[in-house]
Amino acid sequence: MNKPSCNKPPCKGATCKIQSTVAKLERARLESCRKTPEMNGALTPEGGFFSCGLSVTEFCKWLKVQTSAILFVCVLLLSAGPFRGAAQTAPAIRAQTPASGAATSGEKMAKIVVYRPKVKLGHGLKPPVIYDGFLVSYLPNGSYVALQTPPGQHTIQSNREGSRIFAEHHNVLTLDAKEGETSYIRLKIVMGAWEGLGEVQPVTPEEGKAEAASLVQVEPNWEASGKPWLDEHPEPPAMNVDGAWRGGKWNKIVLAQAEHGGALHGKADGWDVQGVVSGNHVYLLFSSYGDVAYSAVLTAAGGNELKGSYVRGLMKEEGQGKPMDMTR
């Protein structure tokens, strides 16, 4: 393996020491990757410290590093470990689960295909695919995921943190899925300020079908997304929970309920909230970038009060977990 170099001119003094440190750390990381079974597939002949993500060579060449000062930043990045996206692991492969009960009721569905062309840049990253706020998959290099969805407007996004250095980061795409038709979205890795980001781009059906034809299919993990957990409660809502609530340790929780039906979304002290109002019960998911961290089940205890409990992950039985009260 050739030693990576951020500067083409011969090194001198402190610069040479920094390059030597970069090379040592890179070799150590590469050895670590080889010893980690789940990362073996990410290694390539080019190798490198970011062989589990972006290589040092790719990173430095892209930035056109010319000074020992920026080389020092490279060393700091190496010391901190691989980019956050590289540490992601894909959800377990599971059978396709309908995006809603409509698929089993005979209603015709639409299909959304999100694909990631096989390219060298960021080959080890696994950016998320977030459908309507639900994390349904991670996409390895050269793969695609097909989502069966009800017709209508839907959002697809990937990484939401960070920003592109030289251009705006387009990370949320809204599309109108047509019954019986397939919509294609390309997921491209772009360089962010500190890490590679997944950027969603609309493409024509002809272009998308051609580009996705040779890629490997990844099954969506609907169960882990939490969507089926919410879909288990289809009873029409008996109340409206719009507005700002106080949630004790959760601080301020702002909810917005759909005009027709019980679907809702919102924010809670830095968490994204997805949920549903079913009868006089409220079911909530608290997530970060679509990854569900907590769930809660609450029951109306008056016009402006909800009482229930929350747990880490998805609640298996109502009433378990820690108490949670919300007042408006």
C-alpha positions in Angstrom: 0.0 0.0 0.0 1.4 3.4 -1.0 1.8 5.9 1.7 -0.8 8.6 1.3 0.4 12.1 1.0 -1.6 15.4 1.3 1.2 17.5 -0.2 3.1 16.7 -3.4 6.3 18.7 -2.6 8.9 16.8 -0.5 8.2 17.2 3.2 10.4 19.1 5.6 10.7 19.3 9.3 7.3 19.4 11.1 5.4 18.7 7.9 7.3 15.4 7.4 6.5 14.3 11.0 2.8 15.0 10.4 2.8 13.0 7.2 4.6 10.2 9.0 1.9 10.3 11.8 -0.9 10.2 9.2 0.7 7.1 7.6 1.0 5.3 10.9 -2.5 6.1 12.0 -3.8 5.0 8.5 -2.0 1.7 8.8 -3.4 1.1 12.3 -6.9 1.9 11.2 -6.6 -0.4 8.1 -5.4 -3.2 10.3 -8.3 -2.6 12.7 -10.7 -2.8 9.8 -9.3 -6.1 8.6 -9.8 -7.5 12.1 -13.5 -6.4 12.1 -15.5 -9.0 10.1 -18.4 -6.6 9.3 -16.0 -4.1 7.8 -14.0 -6.5 5.6 -16.4 -5.9 2.7 -15.6 -2.2 2.8 -11.9 -2.7 2.2 -10.6 -2.0 -1.3 -7.2 -2.2 -3.0 -6.7 1.5 -2.4 -7.2 0.9 1.4 -6.5 3.8 3.7 -7.5 5.1 7.1 -10.9 5.9 5.7 -11.3 2.6 3.8 -14.3 2.2 6.1 -15.4 5.6 4.7 -13.4 8.1 2.7 -9.7 7.5 2.3 -7.1 10.0 3.5 -5.9 10.3 -0.1 -9.4 11.1 -1.4 -10.1 13.5 1.4 -6.9 15.5 1.0 -6.9 15.5 -2.7 -10.5 16.7 -2.7 -9.6 19.6 -0.4 -6.4 20.3 -2.4 -4.5 20.5 0.8 -1.3 22.5 0.4 -0.2 23.6 3.8 1.1 21.9 6.9 -1.6 23.7 9.0 -4.4 21.8 7.1 -2.4 18.7 7.3 -2.7 19.0 11.1 -6.4 19.1 10.7 -6.1 15.8 8.7 -4.3 14.3 11.7 -7.0 15.5 14.1 -9.7 13.9 11.9 -7.7 10.7 11.8 -7.4 10.6 15.6 -11.1 11.1 15.9 -11.9 8.0 13.9 -13.9 7.5 10.7 -16.7 9.8 9.5 -19.9 9.3 11.4 -21.7 7.9 8.4 -19.1 5.1 8.0 -20.0 3.7 11.4 -23.6 3.1 10.4 -24.6 -0.5 10.0 -27.4 -1.5 7.7 -30.6 -2.8 9.3 -31.1 -6.6 9.2 -32.6 -7.8 6.0 -36.3 -8.5 6.4 -39.2 -9.3 4.2 -41.0 -6.4 2.6 -43.6 -4.9 4.9 -46.3 -2.6 3.4 -45.9 1.1 4.1 -49.5 1.1 5.3 -52.5 -1.2 5.7 -53.6 -0.1 2.2 -51.4 -2.8 0.6 -53.4 -5.6 2.2 -56.8 -4.0 1.6 -56.6 -4.2 -2.2 -55.7 -0.6 -2.8 -53.2 -0.1 -5.6 -49.8 1.2 -4.5 -47.0 3.3 -5.9 -43.4 2.4 -5.8 -40.4 4.6 -4.9 -36.9 3.3 -5.7 -34.0 5.0 -4.0 -30.6 4.0 -5.5 -27.0 4.7 -4.9 -24.7 4.2 -7.9 -21.4 2.4 -7.4 -18.7 5.0 -7.2 -15.3 5.3 -5.5 -16.0 8.5 -3.5 -17.3 7.5 -0.1 -17.5 3.8 -1.0 -17.6 2.7 2.6 -20.3 5.1 3.8 -23.9 3.8 4.3 -26.2 6.9 4.2 -29.7 6.5 5.6 -32.9 6.5 3.5 -35.6 8.3 5.5 -39.2 8.0 4.2 -41.8 10.4 5.6 -39.6 10.7 8.7 -39.0 7.0 9.1 -35.6 5.4 8.8 -36.2 2.4 6.5 -32.8 1.5 5.3 -29.1 2.3 4.9 -27.6 2.1 1.4 -24.2 0.6 0.9 -22.3 1.5 -2.3 -24.0 0.1 -5.4 -27.4 -0.7 -4.0 -31.0 0.3 -4.1 -34.2 0.0 -1.9 -37.7 -0.3 -3.3 -40.6 1.1 -1.2 -44.2 0.2 -1.8 -46.2 3.2 -0.7 -49.7 4.7 -0.9 -50.1 7.1 -3.8 -49.7 10.8 -2.9 -47.1 13.1 -1.5 -44.1 11.7 0.3 -40.7 12.9 1.5 -37.4 11.2 1.0 -34.2 12.4 2.7 -30.9 11.2 3.9 -28.3 12.8 6.2 -29.6 16.0 7.7 -26.6 17.1 9.7 -23.6 19.0 8.4 -23.4 21.1 5.3 -21.8 21.0 1.9 -18.7 23.1 1.6 -19.1 24.6 -1.9 -22.9 24.3 -2.5 -26.2 24.0 -0.7 -27.0 20.6 0.6 -30.3 19.4 -0.9 -31.3 16.8 1.7 -35.1 16.6 1.5 -37.1 15.7 -1.6 -40.9 15.8 -1.8 -42.5 13.8 -4.6 -46.0 12.9 -5.7 -46.1 9.2 -6.1 -48.6 8.0 -8.7 -50.7 4.8 -8.4 -49.1 1.9 -10.3 -46.0 4.0 -11.3 -42.4 3.9 -10.1 -40.5 7.0 -9.0 -36.7 7.0 -8.9 -34.4 9.0 -6.6 -30.6 8.9 -6.8 -28.7 9.1 -3.6 -25.3 10.6 -4.1 -22.4 11.1 -1.6 -21.2 14.7 -1.4 -18.5 16.1 0.8 -19.8 17.9 3.8 -17.9 20.2 6.1 -16.6 17.3 8.2 -18.1 14.1 6.7 -19.6 12.6 3.6 -23.3 13.3 3.3 -26.1 11.5 1.4 -27.9 13.9 -1.0 -31.1 12.9 -2.7 -31.7 13.9 -6.4 -34.8 13.4 -8.6 -34.2 11.6 -11.9 -36.4 10.6 -14.8 -37.9 7.0 -14.7 -35.9 6.1 -17.8 -32.6 7.3 -16.3 -33.3 5.8 -12.9 -34.4 2.4 -14.3 -31.2 2.2 -16.4 -28.9 3.2 -13.5 -30.5 0.9 -10.9 -30.6 -2.2 -13.2 -27.2 -3.5 -12.2 -27.3 -2.6 -8.5 -27.9 -4.9 -5.5 -31.3 -4.7 -3.8 -31.5 -4.0 -0.1 -34.8 -4.8 1.7 -36.4 -2.0 3.8 -36.6 -2.6 7.5 -40.1 -1.2 8.2 -40.3 -2.9 11.6 -37.3 -1.0 13.0 -38.6 2.2 11.5 -41.6 2.2 13.9 -44.2 2.8 11.2 -45.9 -0.6 11.6 -46.1 0.1 15.4 -48.1 3.3 14.7 -50.2 1.6 11.9 -51.5 -0.9 14.5 -53.7 1.9 15.9 -56.1 2.9 13.1 -59.1 4.0 15.2 -60.3 7.5 14.2 -59.1 10.2 16.6 -61.4 11.4 19.4 -59.4 14.5 20.1 -57.0 17.0 18.6 -53.5 17.4 20.1 -52.3 20.4 18.1 -50.1 22.9 19.9 -47.3 23.2 22.5 -47.2 20.9 25.4 -45.1 20.7 28.6 -43.7 17.2 29.0 -41.7 17.3 32.3 -38.3 15.9 31.6 -39.1 16.2 27.9 -39.5 20.0 28.3 -41.5 21.5 25.4 -43.2 19.2 22.9 -44.8 20.8 19.9 -47.3 18.6 17.9 -49.1 19.2 14.6 -52.0 16.8 13.9 -53.2 16.2 10.3 -56.4 18.1 9.3 -58.1 14.8 8.5 -57.1 11.8 10.6 -54.8 11.1 13.5 -51.4 11.3 12.0 -49.1 13.8 13.6 -45.5 15.1 13.7 -43.5 17.5 15.7 -40.5 18.4 17.8 -39.5 17.6 21.4 -36.4 19.0 23.0 -34.2 18.3 19.9 -36.0 15.0 19.0 -38.2 14.5 15.9 -41.6 13.3 16.7 -43.9 11.0 14.6 -47.1 9.7 16.0 -50.8 9.0 15.7 -54.0 9.8 17.7 -56.2 6.8 17.9 -59.4 7.2 19.9 -58.4 8.9 23.1 -54.9 7.5 23.0 -51.7 9.1 21.6 -48.8 7.0 20.3 -45.5 8.8 19.9 -42.1 8.0 18.4 -39.0 10.1 19.3 -36.2 9.8 16.8 -33.0 11.4 15.6 -32.4 11.4 11.8 -35.2 8.8 11.6 -33.6 6.4 14.1 -36.2 5.6 16.8 -34.8 6.1 20.3 -38.0 6.2 22.5 -41.7 5.6 22.2 -44.6 6.7 24.4 -48.3 5.8 24.9 -50.5 8.4 26.5 -54.2 8.7 27.3 -56.4 11.8 27.6 -56.9 12.8 31.2 -58.8 16.0 30.5 -59.0 18.5 27.7 -55.4 19.6 28.1 -53.7 16.7 29.8 -52.2 13.4 28.7 -50.9 10.7 31.0 -49.0 7.6 30.2 -45.4 6.2 30.0 -42.4 6.0 27.7 -39.6 3.4 27.1 -36.4 3.2 25.1 -37.1 1.7 21.7 -40.6 0.5 20.8 -43.1 -0.2 23.6 -44.2 -3.8 23.6 -46.9 -3.5 26.3 -48.9 -0.4 27.2 -48.1 0.8 30.7 -44.5 -0.3 30.9 -41.6 2.1 31.2 -41.3 5.4 33.0 -44.2 7.8 33.8 -44.9 10.6 31.3 -47.3 13.5 31.7 -48.1 16.2 29.2 -50.0 19.4 29.8 -51.1 22.1 27.3 
